[in-house]
Protein backbone atom coordinates (compact mmCIF):
# COMPACT_ATOMS: atom_id res chain seq x y z
CA UNK A 1 0.00 0.00 0.00
CA UNK A 2 1.36 3.44 -0.97
CA UNK A 3 2.13 5.86 1.86
CA UNK A 4 -0.56 8.31 0.68
CA UNK A 5 -3.17 5.56 0.60
CA UNK A 6 -2.10 4.39 4.05
CA UNK A 7 -2.53 7.88 5.51
CA UNK A 8 -5.87 8.31 3.78
CA UNK A 9 -7.17 4.99 5.11
CA UNK A 10 -5.84 5.74 8.59
CA UNK A 11 -7.89 8.94 8.42
CA UNK A 12 -10.94 6.81 7.62
CA UNK A 13 -10.19 4.61 10.64
CA UNK A 14 -9.82 7.58 12.99
CA UNK A 15 -13.04 9.18 11.72
CA UNK A 16 -15.08 5.98 12.11
CA UNK A 17 -13.65 5.50 15.60
CA UNK A 18 -14.55 9.09 16.54
CA UNK A 19 -18.04 9.01 15.06
CA UNK A 20 -18.93 5.42 15.95
CA UNK A 21 -20.86 5.16 12.68
CA UNK A 22 -19.83 4.72 9.03
CA UNK A 23 -22.45 7.11 7.66
CA UNK A 24 -21.52 9.90 10.10
CA UNK A 25 -17.81 9.36 9.41
CA UNK A 26 -18.40 9.60 5.65
CA UNK A 27 -20.34 12.85 6.14
CA UNK A 28 -17.56 14.28 8.32
CA UNK A 29 -15.02 13.44 5.60
CA UNK A 30 -17.32 14.85 2.88
CA UNK A 31 -17.45 11.60 0.95
CA UNK A 32 -19.83 8.73 0.34
CA UNK A 33 -19.91 5.63 2.53
CA UNK A 34 -18.90 2.88 0.02
CA UNK A 35 -15.33 4.15 -0.65
CA UNK A 36 -14.85 4.76 3.07
CA UNK A 37 -15.86 1.17 3.89
CA UNK A 38 -13.68 -0.17 1.07
CA UNK A 39 -10.70 1.89 2.24
CA UNK A 40 -11.07 0.67 5.81
CA UNK A 41 -11.22 -2.95 4.63
CA UNK A 42 -8.04 -2.41 2.59
CA UNK A 43 -6.34 -0.98 5.71
CA UNK A 44 -7.39 -3.99 7.77
CA UNK A 45 -6.08 -6.32 5.07
CA UNK A 46 -2.79 -4.42 4.93
CA UNK A 47 -2.37 -4.47 8.73
CA UNK A 48 -3.71 -8.04 8.93
CA UNK A 49 -5.99 -7.20 11.86
CA UNK A 50 -9.66 -6.27 12.24
CA UNK A 51 -9.95 -2.70 13.52
CA UNK A 52 -13.69 -2.06 13.47
CA UNK A 53 -16.49 -4.46 14.37
CA UNK A 54 -19.47 -3.63 12.18
CA UNK A 55 -22.86 -3.96 13.92
CA UNK A 56 -26.43 -2.95 13.10
CA UNK A 57 -26.13 -0.19 15.73
CA UNK A 58 -22.93 1.26 14.33
CA UNK A 59 -19.18 0.67 14.48
CA UNK A 60 -17.25 -0.58 17.49
CA UNK A 61 -13.49 -0.77 17.99
CA UNK A 62 -11.97 -4.21 18.29
CA UNK A 63 -9.22 -4.81 20.83
CA UNK A 64 -6.64 -4.32 18.04
CA UNK A 65 -8.43 -1.15 16.99
CA UNK A 66 -8.28 0.26 20.54
CA UNK A 67 -4.57 -0.43 20.75
CA UNK A 68 -3.73 1.04 17.33
CA UNK A 69 -6.03 4.09 17.43
CA UNK A 70 -3.62 6.37 19.40
CA UNK A 71 -0.78 5.64 16.96
CA UNK A 72 -3.09 6.16 13.96
CA UNK A 73 -4.26 9.48 15.40
CA UNK A 74 -0.65 10.64 15.84
CA UNK A 75 0.21 9.76 12.23
CA UNK A 76 -2.87 11.56 10.88
CA UNK A 77 -2.21 14.64 13.02
CA UNK A 78 1.46 14.71 11.95
CA UNK A 79 0.40 14.45 8.29
CA UNK A 80 -2.03 17.37 8.77
CA UNK A 81 0.73 19.49 10.30
CA UNK A 82 3.08 18.59 7.46
CA UNK A 83 0.50 19.60 4.84
CA UNK A 84 -0.29 22.84 6.64
CA UNK A 85 3.40 23.72 6.73
CA UNK A 86 3.89 22.83 3.06
CA UNK A 87 0.95 25.06 2.11
CA UNK A 88 2.42 27.92 4.15
CA UNK A 89 5.78 27.52 2.39
CA UNK A 90 4.07 27.30 -1.02
CA UNK A 91 2.17 30.53 -0.37
CA UNK A 92 5.34 32.32 0.73
CA UNK A 93 7.24 31.17 -2.34
CA UNK A 94 4.37 31.89 -4.74
CA UNK A 95 4.36 28.34 -6.11
CA UNK A 96 1.52 26.27 -7.56
CA UNK A 97 1.53 22.46 -7.49
CA UNK A 98 -0.22 21.40 -10.71
CA UNK A 99 -0.89 17.94 -12.09
CA UNK A 100 -2.62 16.57 -15.17
CA UNK A 101 -3.92 13.27 -16.43
CA UNK A 102 -1.61 11.43 -18.81
CA UNK A 103 -4.48 11.58 -21.34
CA UNK A 104 -4.01 15.36 -21.73
CA UNK A 105 -1.88 16.24 -24.78
CA UNK A 106 1.49 17.93 -24.20
CA UNK A 107 0.30 21.14 -25.91
CA UNK A 108 -2.55 21.54 -23.41
CA UNK A 109 -0.33 20.74 -20.44
CA UNK A 110 1.96 23.56 -21.53
CA UNK A 111 -1.03 25.92 -21.97
CA UNK A 112 -2.22 25.09 -18.43
CA UNK A 113 1.21 25.76 -16.94
CA UNK A 114 1.40 29.10 -18.76
CA UNK A 115 -2.03 30.09 -17.43
CA UNK A 116 -0.94 29.31 -13.87
CA UNK A 117 2.21 31.43 -14.07
CA UNK A 118 0.31 34.56 -13.04
CA UNK A 119 2.48 37.21 -11.39
CA UNK A 120 5.53 35.04 -11.92
CA UNK A 121 4.31 32.11 -9.80
CA UNK A 122 6.50 29.02 -9.97
CA UNK A 123 4.58 25.99 -11.24
CA UNK A 124 5.62 22.43 -10.48
CA UNK A 125 4.03 19.92 -12.85
CA UNK A 126 3.29 16.21 -12.56
CA UNK A 127 1.61 13.83 -15.03
CA UNK A 128 -0.17 10.89 -13.41
CA UNK A 129 -3.22 8.63 -13.82
CA UNK A 130 -6.50 10.21 -12.69
CA UNK A 131 -6.89 7.98 -9.61
CA UNK A 132 -3.54 9.21 -8.27
CA UNK A 133 -4.35 12.86 -9.04
CA UNK A 134 -7.60 12.87 -7.06
CA UNK A 135 -5.83 11.26 -4.11
CA UNK A 136 -3.03 13.85 -4.22
CA UNK A 137 -5.41 16.81 -4.34
CA UNK A 138 -7.48 15.29 -1.53
CA UNK A 139 -4.35 14.80 0.58
CA UNK A 140 -3.13 18.35 -0.10
CA UNK A 141 -0.01 17.19 -1.95
CA UNK A 142 -1.29 18.89 -5.12
CA UNK A 143 -3.14 22.24 -5.40
CA UNK A 144 -5.03 21.78 -8.65
CA UNK A 145 -5.27 19.10 -11.33
CA UNK A 146 -6.92 18.30 -14.65
CA UNK A 147 -8.41 14.80 -14.48
CA UNK A 148 -10.29 12.56 -16.89
CA UNK A 149 -14.05 12.27 -16.42
CA UNK A 150 -15.87 10.24 -15.19
CA UNK A 151 -13.93 9.66 -11.98
CA UNK A 152 -14.63 9.40 -8.25
CA UNK A 153 -14.06 12.91 -6.84
CA UNK A 154 -15.07 12.50 -3.20
CA UNK A 155 -13.31 14.93 -0.90
CA UNK A 156 -12.21 17.48 -3.55
CA UNK A 157 -13.75 20.49 -5.27
CA UNK A 158 -14.63 19.63 -8.89
CA UNK A 159 -15.32 21.97 -11.82
CA UNK A 160 -17.51 21.53 -14.91
CA UNK A 161 -16.91 18.73 -17.39
CA UNK A 162 -15.37 19.86 -20.71
CA UNK A 163 -15.27 17.79 -23.91
CA UNK A 164 -11.97 17.96 -25.80
CA UNK A 165 -11.30 16.63 -29.31
CA UNK A 166 -10.01 13.09 -29.47
CA UNK A 167 -9.27 11.03 -32.55
CA UNK A 168 -9.41 7.37 -33.41
CA UNK A 169 -6.00 6.12 -34.54
CA UNK A 170 -5.54 2.93 -36.55
CA UNK A 171 -2.65 1.19 -38.30
CA UNK A 172 -1.73 3.08 -41.45
CA UNK A 173 -2.76 0.32 -43.86
CA UNK A 174 -5.88 -0.85 -42.05
CA UNK A 175 -8.99 -1.32 -44.19
CA UNK A 176 -10.85 1.48 -42.36
CA UNK A 177 -8.47 4.03 -43.88
CA UNK A 178 -9.80 3.37 -47.40
CA UNK A 179 -13.42 2.47 -46.58
CA UNK A 180 -16.09 4.85 -47.87
CA UNK A 181 -18.03 4.53 -44.63
CA UNK A 182 -15.77 3.14 -41.88
CA UNK A 183 -17.49 1.67 -38.82
CA UNK A 184 -16.35 0.47 -35.42
CA UNK A 185 -17.04 -3.24 -36.20
CA UNK A 186 -14.43 -2.99 -38.97
CA UNK A 187 -11.82 -2.73 -36.20
CA UNK A 188 -12.56 -6.29 -35.07
CA UNK A 189 -9.35 -8.28 -34.67
CA UNK A 190 -7.35 -5.31 -33.38
CA UNK A 191 -6.60 -4.79 -29.70
CA UNK A 192 -7.67 -1.58 -27.98
CA UNK A 193 -4.58 0.33 -26.77
CA UNK A 194 -5.71 2.34 -23.73
CA UNK A 195 -4.47 3.23 -20.24
CA UNK A 196 -5.09 0.34 -17.82
CA UNK A 197 -8.37 0.20 -15.94
CA UNK A 198 -6.57 0.86 -12.65
CA UNK A 199 -5.69 4.38 -13.89
CA UNK A 200 -9.38 5.39 -13.79
CA UNK A 201 -11.97 2.58 -13.63
CA UNK A 202 -15.07 4.73 -14.43
CA UNK A 203 -13.52 6.26 -17.58
CA UNK A 204 -12.15 2.89 -18.75
CA UNK A 205 -15.55 1.22 -18.34
CA UNK A 206 -17.29 4.13 -20.07
CA UNK A 207 -15.14 3.81 -23.21
CA UNK A 208 -15.43 0.02 -23.31
CA UNK A 209 -19.23 0.29 -23.00
CA UNK A 210 -19.31 2.86 -25.81
CA UNK A 211 -17.38 0.54 -28.14
CA UNK A 212 -19.62 -2.40 -27.28
CA UNK A 213 -22.72 -0.31 -28.00
CA UNK A 214 -21.28 0.26 -31.47
CA UNK A 215 -20.66 -3.43 -32.07
CA UNK A 216 -17.01 -3.75 -31.06
CA UNK A 217 -15.75 -5.78 -28.11
CA UNK A 218 -11.98 -5.43 -28.43
CA UNK A 219 -9.36 -6.97 -26.16
CA UNK A 220 -7.60 -4.19 -24.21
CA UNK A 221 -3.87 -3.55 -24.40
CA UNK A 222 -2.40 -1.47 -21.56
CA UNK A 223 -0.77 1.74 -22.86
CA UNK A 224 0.19 4.28 -20.20
CA UNK A 225 -0.11 7.46 -22.29
CA UNK A 226 -0.53 8.89 -25.81
CA UNK A 227 3.02 7.94 -26.81
CA UNK A 228 2.42 4.33 -25.82
CA UNK A 229 -0.92 4.31 -27.68
CA UNK A 230 0.67 5.58 -30.90
CA UNK A 231 3.53 3.09 -30.59
CA UNK A 232 1.07 0.20 -30.18
CA UNK A 233 -0.93 1.37 -33.20
CA UNK A 234 2.21 1.74 -35.33
CA UNK A 235 3.05 -1.87 -34.47
CA UNK A 236 0.02 -2.81 -36.56
CA UNK A 237 -2.08 -4.89 -34.16
CA UNK A 238 -3.97 -2.23 -32.20
CA UNK A 239 -6.17 0.84 -32.48
CA UNK A 240 -6.55 3.57 -29.91
CA UNK A 241 -7.82 7.01 -28.95
CA UNK A 242 -5.60 10.08 -28.69
CA UNK A 243 -6.04 13.75 -27.88
CA UNK A 244 -2.91 14.52 -29.89
CA UNK A 245 -4.04 16.28 -33.12
CA UNK A 246 -3.37 14.56 -36.47
CA UNK A 247 0.39 14.51 -36.99
CA UNK A 248 2.39 12.74 -39.71
CA UNK A 249 3.42 9.56 -37.93
CA UNK A 250 4.81 6.45 -39.65
CA UNK A 251 2.38 3.53 -39.45
CA UNK A 252 -0.47 5.55 -37.91
CA UNK A 253 -3.65 7.01 -39.47
CA UNK A 254 -5.95 9.49 -37.73
CA UNK A 255 -9.71 9.15 -38.26
CA UNK A 256 -12.65 11.40 -37.35
CA UNK A 257 -15.05 8.50 -36.91
CA UNK A 258 -17.82 9.65 -34.50
CA UNK A 259 -15.76 12.48 -32.92
CA UNK A 260 -18.44 13.40 -30.34
CA UNK A 261 -18.66 9.84 -29.07
CA UNK A 262 -14.91 9.48 -28.50
CA UNK A 263 -14.34 12.95 -27.02
CA UNK A 264 -11.94 13.24 -24.07
CA UNK A 265 -13.95 14.49 -21.10
CA UNK A 266 -11.93 16.31 -18.47
CA UNK A 267 -12.52 18.53 -15.46
CA UNK A 268 -10.51 20.49 -12.93
CA UNK A 269 -10.28 19.36 -9.31
CA UNK A 270 -8.73 21.52 -6.61
CA UNK A 271 -8.11 22.17 -2.97
CA UNK A 272 -10.66 24.47 -1.34
CA UNK A 273 -8.31 27.49 -1.43
CA UNK A 274 -7.17 27.05 -5.06
CA UNK A 275 -10.22 28.56 -6.75
CA UNK A 276 -8.26 31.20 -8.67
CA UNK A 277 -5.92 28.60 -10.18
CA UNK A 278 -8.85 26.34 -11.07
CA UNK A 279 -10.59 29.22 -12.87
CA UNK A 280 -7.45 29.80 -14.95
CA UNK A 281 -7.39 26.15 -16.00
CA UNK A 282 -11.11 26.14 -16.78
CA UNK A 283 -10.55 29.02 -19.22
CA UNK A 284 -7.80 27.07 -20.99
CA UNK A 285 -9.98 23.97 -21.33
CA UNK A 286 -12.99 26.00 -22.44
CA UNK A 287 -11.00 27.48 -25.33
CA UNK A 288 -10.07 23.96 -26.49
CA UNK A 289 -13.52 22.39 -26.07
CA UNK A 290 -15.12 20.27 -28.80
CA UNK A 291 -17.48 22.33 -30.90
C-alpha positions as CSV (number, residue, x, y, z in Angstrom):
1,X,0.0,0.0,0.0
2,X,1.4,3.4,-1.0
3,X,2.1,5.9,1.9
4,X,-0.6,8.3,0.7
5,X,-3.2,5.6,0.6
6,X,-2.1,4.4,4.0
7,X,-2.5,7.9,5.5
8,X,-5.9,8.3,3.8
9,X,-7.2,5.0,5.1
10,X,-5.8,5.7,8.6
11,X,-7.9,8.9,8.4
12,X,-10.9,6.8,7.6
13,X,-10.2,4.6,10.6
14,X,-9.8,7.6,13.0
15,X,-13.0,9.2,11.7
16,X,-15.1,6.0,12.1
17,X,-13.7,5.5,15.6
18,X,-14.5,9.1,16.5
19,X,-18.0,9.0,15.1
20,X,-18.9,5.4,15.9
21,X,-20.9,5.2,12.7
22,X,-19.8,4.7,9.0
23,X,-22.5,7.1,7.7
24,X,-21.5,9.9,10.1
25,X,-17.8,9.4,9.4
26,X,-18.4,9.6,5.7
27,X,-20.3,12.9,6.1
28,X,-17.6,14.3,8.3
29,X,-15.0,13.4,5.6
30,X,-17.3,14.9,2.9
31,X,-17.5,11.6,0.9
32,X,-19.8,8.7,0.3
33,X,-19.9,5.6,2.5
34,X,-18.9,2.9,0.0
35,X,-15.3,4.2,-0.7
36,X,-14.9,4.8,3.1
37,X,-15.9,1.2,3.9
38,X,-13.7,-0.2,1.1
39,X,-10.7,1.9,2.2
40,X,-11.1,0.7,5.8
41,X,-11.2,-3.0,4.6
42,X,-8.0,-2.4,2.6
43,X,-6.3,-1.0,5.7
44,X,-7.4,-4.0,7.8
45,X,-6.1,-6.3,5.1
46,X,-2.8,-4.4,4.9
47,X,-2.4,-4.5,8.7
48,X,-3.7,-8.0,8.9
49,X,-6.0,-7.2,11.9
50,X,-9.7,-6.3,12.2
51,X,-10.0,-2.7,13.5
52,X,-13.7,-2.1,13.5
53,X,-16.5,-4.5,14.4
54,X,-19.5,-3.6,12.2
55,X,-22.9,-4.0,13.9
56,X,-26.4,-2.9,13.1
57,X,-26.1,-0.2,15.7
58,X,-22.9,1.3,14.3
59,X,-19.2,0.7,14.5
60,X,-17.2,-0.6,17.5
61,X,-13.5,-0.8,18.0
62,X,-12.0,-4.2,18.3
63,X,-9.2,-4.8,20.8
64,X,-6.6,-4.3,18.0
65,X,-8.4,-1.2,17.0
66,X,-8.3,0.3,20.5
67,X,-4.6,-0.4,20.8
68,X,-3.7,1.0,17.3
69,X,-6.0,4.1,17.4
70,X,-3.6,6.4,19.4
71,X,-0.8,5.6,17.0
72,X,-3.1,6.2,14.0
73,X,-4.3,9.5,15.4
74,X,-0.7,10.6,15.8
75,X,0.2,9.8,12.2
76,X,-2.9,11.6,10.9
77,X,-2.2,14.6,13.0
78,X,1.5,14.7,11.9
79,X,0.4,14.4,8.3
80,X,-2.0,17.4,8.8
81,X,0.7,19.5,10.3
82,X,3.1,18.6,7.5
83,X,0.5,19.6,4.8
84,X,-0.3,22.8,6.6
85,X,3.4,23.7,6.7
86,X,3.9,22.8,3.1
87,X,0.9,25.1,2.1
88,X,2.4,27.9,4.1
89,X,5.8,27.5,2.4
90,X,4.1,27.3,-1.0
91,X,2.2,30.5,-0.4
92,X,5.3,32.3,0.7
93,X,7.2,31.2,-2.3
94,X,4.4,31.9,-4.7
95,X,4.4,28.3,-6.1
96,X,1.5,26.3,-7.6
97,X,1.5,22.5,-7.5
98,X,-0.2,21.4,-10.7
99,X,-0.9,17.9,-12.1
100,X,-2.6,16.6,-15.2
101,X,-3.9,13.3,-16.4
102,X,-1.6,11.4,-18.8
103,X,-4.5,11.6,-21.3
104,X,-4.0,15.4,-21.7
105,X,-1.9,16.2,-24.8
106,X,1.5,17.9,-24.2
107,X,0.3,21.1,-25.9
108,X,-2.5,21.5,-23.4
109,X,-0.3,20.7,-20.4
110,X,2.0,23.6,-21.5
111,X,-1.0,25.9,-22.0
112,X,-2.2,25.1,-18.4
113,X,1.2,25.8,-16.9
114,X,1.4,29.1,-18.8
115,X,-2.0,30.1,-17.4
116,X,-0.9,29.3,-13.9
117,X,2.2,31.4,-14.1
118,X,0.3,34.6,-13.0
119,X,2.5,37.2,-11.4
120,X,5.5,35.0,-11.9
121,X,4.3,32.1,-9.8
122,X,6.5,29.0,-10.0
123,X,4.6,26.0,-11.2
124,X,5.6,22.4,-10.5
125,X,4.0,19.9,-12.9
126,X,3.3,16.2,-12.6
127,X,1.6,13.8,-15.0
128,X,-0.2,10.9,-13.4
129,X,-3.2,8.6,-13.8
130,X,-6.5,10.2,-12.7
131,X,-6.9,8.0,-9.6
132,X,-3.5,9.2,-8.3
133,X,-4.3,12.9,-9.0
134,X,-7.6,12.9,-7.1
135,X,-5.8,11.3,-4.1
136,X,-3.0,13.8,-4.2
137,X,-5.4,16.8,-4.3
138,X,-7.5,15.3,-1.5
139,X,-4.3,14.8,0.6
140,X,-3.1,18.3,-0.1
141,X,0.0,17.2,-1.9
142,X,-1.3,18.9,-5.1
143,X,-3.1,22.2,-5.4
144,X,-5.0,21.8,-8.7
145,X,-5.3,19.1,-11.3
146,X,-6.9,18.3,-14.6
147,X,-8.4,14.8,-14.5
148,X,-10.3,12.6,-16.9
149,X,-14.1,12.3,-16.4
150,X,-15.9,10.2,-15.2
151,X,-13.9,9.7,-12.0
152,X,-14.6,9.4,-8.3
153,X,-14.1,12.9,-6.8
154,X,-15.1,12.5,-3.2
155,X,-13.3,14.9,-0.9
156,X,-12.2,17.5,-3.6
157,X,-13.8,20.5,-5.3
158,X,-14.6,19.6,-8.9
159,X,-15.3,22.0,-11.8
160,X,-17.5,21.5,-14.9
161,X,-16.9,18.7,-17.4
162,X,-15.4,19.9,-20.7
163,X,-15.3,17.8,-23.9
164,X,-12.0,18.0,-25.8
165,X,-11.3,16.6,-29.3
166,X,-10.0,13.1,-29.5
167,X,-9.3,11.0,-32.6
168,X,-9.4,7.4,-33.4
169,X,-6.0,6.1,-34.5
170,X,-5.5,2.9,-36.5
171,X,-2.7,1.2,-38.3
172,X,-1.7,3.1,-41.5
173,X,-2.8,0.3,-43.9
174,X,-5.9,-0.8,-42.0
175,X,-9.0,-1.3,-44.2
176,X,-10.8,1.5,-42.4
177,X,-8.5,4.0,-43.9
178,X,-9.8,3.4,-47.4
179,X,-13.4,2.5,-46.6
180,X,-16.1,4.9,-47.9
181,X,-18.0,4.5,-44.6
182,X,-15.8,3.1,-41.9
183,X,-17.5,1.7,-38.8
184,X,-16.4,0.5,-35.4
185,X,-17.0,-3.2,-36.2
186,X,-14.4,-3.0,-39.0
187,X,-11.8,-2.7,-36.2
188,X,-12.6,-6.3,-35.1
189,X,-9.4,-8.3,-34.7
190,X,-7.4,-5.3,-33.4
191,X,-6.6,-4.8,-29.7
192,X,-7.7,-1.6,-28.0
193,X,-4.6,0.3,-26.8
194,X,-5.7,2.3,-23.7
195,X,-4.5,3.2,-20.2
196,X,-5.1,0.3,-17.8
197,X,-8.4,0.2,-15.9
198,X,-6.6,0.9,-12.6
199,X,-5.7,4.4,-13.9
200,X,-9.4,5.4,-13.8
201,X,-12.0,2.6,-13.6
202,X,-15.1,4.7,-14.4
203,X,-13.5,6.3,-17.6
204,X,-12.2,2.9,-18.7
205,X,-15.6,1.2,-18.3
206,X,-17.3,4.1,-20.1
207,X,-15.1,3.8,-23.2
208,X,-15.4,0.0,-23.3
209,X,-19.2,0.3,-23.0
210,X,-19.3,2.9,-25.8
211,X,-17.4,0.5,-28.1
212,X,-19.6,-2.4,-27.3
213,X,-22.7,-0.3,-28.0
214,X,-21.3,0.3,-31.5
215,X,-20.7,-3.4,-32.1
216,X,-17.0,-3.7,-31.1
217,X,-15.7,-5.8,-28.1
218,X,-12.0,-5.4,-28.4
219,X,-9.4,-7.0,-26.2
220,X,-7.6,-4.2,-24.2
221,X,-3.9,-3.6,-24.4
222,X,-2.4,-1.5,-21.6
223,X,-0.8,1.7,-22.9
224,X,0.2,4.3,-20.2
225,X,-0.1,7.5,-22.3
226,X,-0.5,8.9,-25.8
227,X,3.0,7.9,-26.8
228,X,2.4,4.3,-25.8
229,X,-0.9,4.3,-27.7
230,X,0.7,5.6,-30.9
231,X,3.5,3.1,-30.6
232,X,1.1,0.2,-30.2
233,X,-0.9,1.4,-33.2
234,X,2.2,1.7,-35.3
235,X,3.1,-1.9,-34.5
236,X,0.0,-2.8,-36.6
237,X,-2.1,-4.9,-34.2
238,X,-4.0,-2.2,-32.2
239,X,-6.2,0.8,-32.5
240,X,-6.5,3.6,-29.9
241,X,-7.8,7.0,-29.0
242,X,-5.6,10.1,-28.7
243,X,-6.0,13.8,-27.9
244,X,-2.9,14.5,-29.9
245,X,-4.0,16.3,-33.1
246,X,-3.4,14.6,-36.5
247,X,0.4,14.5,-37.0
248,X,2.4,12.7,-39.7
249,X,3.4,9.6,-37.9
250,X,4.8,6.4,-39.6
251,X,2.4,3.5,-39.5
252,X,-0.5,5.6,-37.9
253,X,-3.6,7.0,-39.5
254,X,-5.9,9.5,-37.7
255,X,-9.7,9.1,-38.3
256,X,-12.6,11.4,-37.3
257,X,-15.1,8.5,-36.9
258,X,-17.8,9.6,-34.5
259,X,-15.8,12.5,-32.9
260,X,-18.4,13.4,-30.3
261,X,-18.7,9.8,-29.1
262,X,-14.9,9.5,-28.5
263,X,-14.3,12.9,-27.0
264,X,-11.9,13.2,-24.1
265,X,-13.9,14.5,-21.1
266,X,-11.9,16.3,-18.5
267,X,-12.5,18.5,-15.5
268,X,-10.5,20.5,-12.9
269,X,-10.3,19.4,-9.3
270,X,-8.7,21.5,-6.6
271,X,-8.1,22.2,-3.0
272,X,-10.7,24.5,-1.3
273,X,-8.3,27.5,-1.4
274,X,-7.2,27.0,-5.1
275,X,-10.2,28.6,-6.7
276,X,-8.3,31.2,-8.7
277,X,-5.9,28.6,-10.2
278,X,-8.8,26.3,-11.1
279,X,-10.6,29.2,-12.9
280,X,-7.5,29.8,-15.0
281,X,-7.4,26.1,-16.0
282,X,-11.1,26.1,-16.8
283,X,-10.5,29.0,-19.2
284,X,-7.8,27.1,-21.0
285,X,-10.0,24.0,-21.3
286,X,-13.0,26.0,-22.4
287,X,-11.0,27.5,-25.3
288,X,-10.1,24.0,-26.5
289,X,-13.5,22.4,-26.1
290,X,-15.1,20.3,-28.8
291,X,-17.5,22.3,-30.9
